Amino acid sequence: MKFCLITKNRFFIDENYFISSGWLGYEDLGLLGFKFNEFEKLIFIGFKEDMPFDGYKYNFGSKNGIFIVGSKWREEKRYVLDRLNNILNTLKEIWKNRKILKDVDLVFAPFFEYVVFEFLLLKIICKKAKLIVHLITDYPEWNYRKRKNLFIKYLLLFSLKLTQFISNENWILSKFLYQKYKNKKSIIVPTSSLRDYQIGISKFLPKEKINLIFVGRLEGEKQPHIPVLIVKNLIIKNQRNNFYLNIVGNGSLKNKLEELVIENNLKDNVNFWGWIKERDVLFEIYKQSDIFLLTSNMGEGLGWVILEAMSQGLPILSTKCGGPEEIIEDGKNGFLIEIKDENYIVDKFVEKIEYLINNSQVYEEISKNNIEKAKDWTAEKFFAIMRKNILELLNNE
């Protein structure tokens, strides 16, 4: 199969390997259920780097029929102008490489703003190709309502609908998204990075030391300062300095978070891990933690971090921000908190953490439930479904 994947990832390639800034798939499971050596040609449309960088390295390169199409990444400080510049540069590179792309059998892309433009151009270039878009993004109405920019909101929704119209098949991550965005070509196809062998065992909560964990980008919509305030309030309310927080991730708010930690005398209670590429290291941090916190504002999708935390038996405490509500049953897998003012959110998180501390049986039951839930959300299961769907689409001429 000759396959083209559209992403916003940055890539570097040489003869023997390529590097991606974002996770693409495991070499033993491959990409969407196909092992890398099954592709006669594999084209990534994204952003091309001239030098190697710290990312996900795959042991296949240009001598294996792998191509990278795209311009150099331009940082999008100006939301519209810089984004348009990246789109135009990418379209130029696609057209420049049309001879490489013209015999592609399948074009696949998770939905984001660029995809509609690229699908339109590839529809002209790759005349025999089937196009699949996978809706795994956050919810456009919610996301752009909070930005209070109706033009961008409706532009994104129009782009989404047009992309679905162009596509031969629409994959949609969840039932919630399916109800909102389905059309006649839509099917539900979940996805996950979780492996069978990574699923751990259920946990007990050690009362002498409580380790909380936050995993995500340190950006405004994730509200990463709230976990710090939760730890502060737990210490003050319980008059015990035995609450700790692991923060995994990087972003523009890191310096402000570090200042907040120092201001509240929490330097010994909060550990900043940064972005962790090695998944075994990340899972070890999950194992060392007791409760997972997700504090996002409205518009959050169904993040893999929830599944990863569940796989290690951690109860999930999350705001009702969208995606988490599709997998978390309140009281069974963790607890869901209404999004109101900041003090309300912090108080409710503190209340639920104290409830788990004082009710060890509830904690242990939730931990067992989450281990079982994780078993239904593995990459092995979903990659097999993806492979089957793709083969059926390609054979259904």
Secondary structure, DSSP 8 states (H G I E B T S, - for coil): -EEEEEEEEEEEE-SS-EEESS---BTTTBBTTB-GGG-SEEEEEEEE-SS--SSEEES--GGGTEEEE-------SSTTHHHHHHHHHHHHHHHHTHHHHTT-SEEEEE--TTHHHHHHHHHHH-TT-EEEEEE-S--HHHHHHHHT-HHHHHHHHHHHHHHHHHSSEEEESSHHHHHHH--TTEEE-------GGG--------TT-EEEEEES--SGGG-THHHHHHHHHHHHHHT---EEEEEE---TTHHHHHHHHHHTT-TTTEEEEE----HHHHHHHHHH-SEEEE---TTB---HHHHHHHHTT--EEEES-BGGGGT--BTTTEEEE----HHHHHHHHHHHHHHHHH-HHHHHHHHHHHHHHHTTS-HHHHHHHHHHHHHHHHH--
